[in-house]
Amino acid sequence: MPKCKKCEQQVSVEEMHYQVNRKRDGYYMSGHCMDCERRYQLNYKKKKSNPNIPLELPDDHPFAKGRTCNECGEFKPADSFSISRDGRSFKGIAMNSKCKPCKEIQKAKAFMQRRYGLTYERYLSILEEQNHKCAICGSSDHKNKRTGKLLQTFFIDHDHSSGKVRGLLCSPCNHALGHFKDDKNSLFRAIEYLTK
């Protein structure tokens, strides 16, 4: 049984920590167990995050008055950008190079591509085909609280079996279809019930 060099306990081979061999393909056994590795990683993250540094922009920060967004090219005030702790930056505080609205748009575009295989340009063309209205009720208000004012988006409706995008819906219509589980028979019964 191997012995951990940190806690000096004898552990099984399965309990030892393995790491990637950068020079050759595969993994090799490091000199310490998985418990010691976990403790090391947690302490490392705590040290790197510098929790003693307050998460606020100092007055003498280079971007204290604001900066130009790398995405939209507009100069915006400092509160339009998110900040984070970073030991490599000025006084341990880093400011994002993209403003919050552009960051939200970037996230939404990435989600559309990842989840539905839909580019943002294709999303806009579908929206144009629907005259910027919900495909079911015809409302121009998307009522999407997830993106709000930062990115005016309707919900992307898709066939759950094939994954094919069917259209863009407002929040109430999208939720209604979800509650009916895309079952046509249930929807027809609901129509019959309403017409009685």
N, C-alpha and C positions, 0 to 999 in steps of 0.2 A: 504493500500500500504506500502511495506517495505521501510525502510530508510537506505541508504548507510552510513556506519560508517566513510568512508574516505571523500567523497565530501558532505555528509550530505544532499543529495537530495533525495526526495521521488521518487521512480521508480516502474515500474510494476514488477510483479513476473518474467516475461519472461526476463526482463533486468538485473536481479540479476545474479551474478556469482555462478555457481554450481561446486563443486569439488567432487572427489571420496572419499568415506568413506573407509579408509583402514581397519578398524576393522570389518565393516559389508559391505555386498554387496550393491551397489547402490550409490546414490549421495546425498549430503546435500547442503543446501543453505549457502554460506559463508556470511559474514557480509558486503560485498561490491559489487558494481555493476560491470558489464562487462567492462565498459570504464575505471574504476579505476584499474581493474585487468590488462587490456592491457597496461596501462601506467606503472604499477608496473613491469610487465614482461620486457618491453622495457628498463627501467632503470636498472633492475637487469642484463640483458644481457650486457649492456654497461659497467657496473661496473666490471663484471666478465671477459670481454674481455681485460680489461686494455689497451685501445688504446694508452696510453702514453708510453708503453713499445715498443721500436722499434723491428720490426720483423726480427731480424738478430741474429745470434749465437754469443754470447760474447766469447772473446779469452780464458777466464778461464772456459768455459763450459766443463763438463766431456766428452762430445762427440765432442769437437771442431775439433779434427783431424780425426774423423770418428768413426764408430762403426761396430760391427758384426750384420749382418741382421739375424733376428729371423727365416726367411723363408729359404733362400738359404745357410745360415751359412758362408757367405763370409764377410771378413772385407772390408768395402768400405769407401771412403772419405765422409766427412760431406755433401757435395753438392749432394750426391746420395740419401739423405733422405729429406723428407719434414719436415718443422718445423711449429709450431703453438704457439699461446699464451696460456699459462696455468698457472694460479696463484699458483698451487701446485708444479710446476717444478722449476728447478734451475733458479733463476733470472727471473721467469715468462715465460721462453721459453722451450717448449717441443720438442723433436725430435721423429719422428715416429720410431717404432722398426723394420719396414720392409722397404727395399730400394724401390725406385720409380719403377724399373722394376717389382719387385715381387708384389708390390701394384697394378700395372696395370694388371698383370696376374690374381691376386685375383679378381679384379673387372670384368674382362672378363669372368672368370669361373663362378662367381655369376650371371652375366647377362645371360650366356648360359643356366644355370640351371633354372633361374627364367622365362626367356622369351620363351625358347624352350623345357624345360625339358630335356636338353642334358648335360650329364656330360662331363668334359674336356677329360676324357679317351676315351669316345665314339667319341668325336670330332676328336681326334687323330687317332682312328681306321678308321673313314670315310676318313680322309685325306690320310691314308696309302692305303686304297682301291682305291683311285683316283690317286695314285702315286704322291702325293703332287702337283697336278695340278687341274686347274679349270675343273669342270664336263662338261662344254659346249665347251669352246675354247681350252682347253688343255694347257693354259698358266701356268707357274710356278710362275709368279709374281702376287701376290694377289691385289696389288695397293690399299691396305686398309690404308688410311691416318689416321683413327681413332686410331689404335693401333701402326702403324709405326714400328720402329725397336724394340720396347719394347716387342711386342708379334706378331709374324708373323701369322696372321690369315686371312683365306678366309671368305667371308660372308656366313652365314648359310641361305640357301634357304629353304623355307617351303611353304606348301600348306596353303593359307590364310583361306580356309574354314574349313579344318580338323585340321590344326596346325602341321601336320606331316612333319618332316624334309625330304627334297628330296635330298639334296646334298650340296656341298660347291662350291661357285662361286667366281670368281674375281670381282672386283668392276664394270667394264664396263658391264659384262654379267648380274650381279645382277640388275644394274640400268636399263638395256635394258628390262629385264623381267618385272620390276616394271612399266616402261613406257607403256608396252603392257598390263598391268594389268592381266597378266597370261592368256590372251585370245588366245586360239589356232587358232581360225579363223583369227584373226588379224595377227598372226605370219605367217600363211599360205599365206595370201594375200601379206604380206611383201616379202615372198620368191618368189611368182609369179611375183611381181613387179621387184625384182632384176634379175630374169631370163629372162625378156623381152629384 
